[in-house]
Amino acid sequence: MIFMNALLTKNKLPDAERFFSAIGIKNKSTEAVHEVYFRQADACLVSESFYGEAVSLNQQIAERLLVIASSPPLVEYVTVFRKDCPEKQKEQIPNEILNLKNTVRGKQFLTFLRCDDIIRITEADVAETVKFMQESGRLKGKRQ
């Protein structure tokens, strides 16, 4: 919703909770897209990767639905450590996380997170997300 609220604010509109008459949360992206496709909802938020998969399976989705806006690439999850975390754990934990896709339980966890893989990122990779969050905070401050 951060992206949606930033987009609304940039267009001088109220935040999503006040702008839309109703907001529904679906467990699966397919439900959200189908509701728009079958005119049971006006709009939905889904990942670009999901939308691409849906279109590849059903070209009519691209013909009937219009992408209104796309967010910049954003980091969805990060792992952080306490300052006093033992060095050994700081080394072990990322290695275990990076190997999740190689185990059954790890694959289940990735499915729960709705992602295919977890990768190591750099500060440069996070820069766009930080910039977006800072801008969103400034816009939110202007709205209040």
Rosetta blueprint (number, residue, H / E / L):
1 M L
2 I H
3 F H
4 M H
5 N H
6 A H
7 L H
8 L H
9 T H
10 K H
11 N L
12 K L
13 L L
14 P L
15 D L
16 A H
17 E H
18 R H
19 F H
20 F L
21 S L
22 A L
23 I L
24 G L
25 I L
26 K L
27 N L
28 K L
29 S H
30 T H
31 E H
32 A H
33 V H
34 H H
35 E H
36 V H
37 Y H
38 F L
39 R L
40 Q L
41 A L
42 D L
43 A L
44 C L
45 L L
46 V L
47 S L
48 E H
49 S H
50 F H
51 Y H
52 G H
53 E H
54 A H
55 V H
56 S H
57 L H
58 N L
59 Q H
60 Q H
61 I H
62 A H
63 E H
64 R H
65 L L
66 L L
67 V L
68 I L
69 A L
70 S L
71 S L
72 P L
73 P L
74 L L
75 V L
76 E L
77 Y L
78 V L
79 T L
80 V L
81 F L
82 R L
83 K L
84 D L
85 C L
86 P L
87 E H
88 K H
89 Q H
90 K H
91 E H
92 Q H
93 I H
94 P H
95 N H
96 E H
97 I H
98 L H
99 N L
100 L H
101 K H
102 N H
103 T L
104 V H
105 R H
106 G H
107 K H
108 Q H
109 F H
110 L H
111 T H
112 F H
113 L H
114 R L
115 C L
116 D L
117 D L
118 I L
119 I L
120 R L
121 I L
122 T L
123 E H
124 A H
125 D H
126 V H
127 A H
128 E H
129 T H
130 V H
131 K H
132 F H
133 M H
134 Q H
135 E H
136 S H
137 G H
138 R H
139 L H
140 K H
141 G H
142 K H
143 R H
144 Q L
